[in-house]
Amino acid sequence: MAIQDFSQSLPMMLYRALDEILPKFRCIFNEFALTEQQWRILRVLWEHDKITLGRLSDLTLIPSPSLVGIVDRLIKANLIRRERSDTDRRMIFVVATEEGRNLEAKVMPRVNEIYKEIKEPFSKQQWGQLIDGLDQISHLNKKR
């Protein structure tokens, strides 16, 4: 089987897509003094009341050793807090503070506008196929 043209290889196409999309989001993150990793943490916390550090690591794709420092900085900024479990003192949850939750109302409308712009050239079916295809790729190793 012949190797396809480098510029059409999946990794290069994904890199080009990220290079097109991420700067739009980075402008928003920078405006609110957030890093991409901090954004990922907050985004997950806006969907969950509280979450363990392990699960947060899994959802944000941030390795646990790196996650601890990022969480510490978000705590220092009063956007999140740690909470011990009432039933298992070894279990620690991360929770968005009121200030962290208020940030959602400022950031998400802007993020949603970018998503609207990105989705515009796609039909609903095409967008669904794109998301499904990327999801399948991201789960290749889990199917083995």
Residue pairs with C-beta under 8 A, 6 or more apart in sequence:
6 12
10 137
21 114
21 118
22 36
24 114
24 117
24 118
25 36
25 39
25 111
25 114
26 36
28 107
28 110
28 111
28 114
29 35
29 36
29 38
29 39
32 103
32 106
32 107
33 77
34 42
35 70
37 60
37 62
37 66
37 70
38 70
38 73
38 74
38 79
40 60
40 61
40 62
41 56
41 60
41 62
41 67
41 70
41 71
41 74
41 80
41 94
42 74
42 79
42 80
42 96
42 100
42 103
42 104
42 107
44 51
44 56
44 59
44 60
45 51
45 56
45 80
45 94
45 95
45 96
45 100
46 96
46 101
46 104
46 108
49 95
50 83
50 93
50 94
50 95
51 59
51 93
51 94
52 91
52 92
52 93
52 94
53 64
53 67
53 68
53 71
53 92
53 94
54 64
56 62
56 67
56 71
56 94
57 63
57 64
57 67
60 67
62 70
71 80
71 82
71 94
74 80
74 100
75 81
75 82
78 97
78 99
78 100
79 96
79 97
79 99
79 100
79 103
80 94
80 95
80 96
80 97
80 100
81 94
81 95
81 97
82 92
82 93
82 94
82 95
83 92
83 93
83 94
83 95
84 91
84 92
84 93
85 91
85 92
85 93
96 104
119 127
122 130
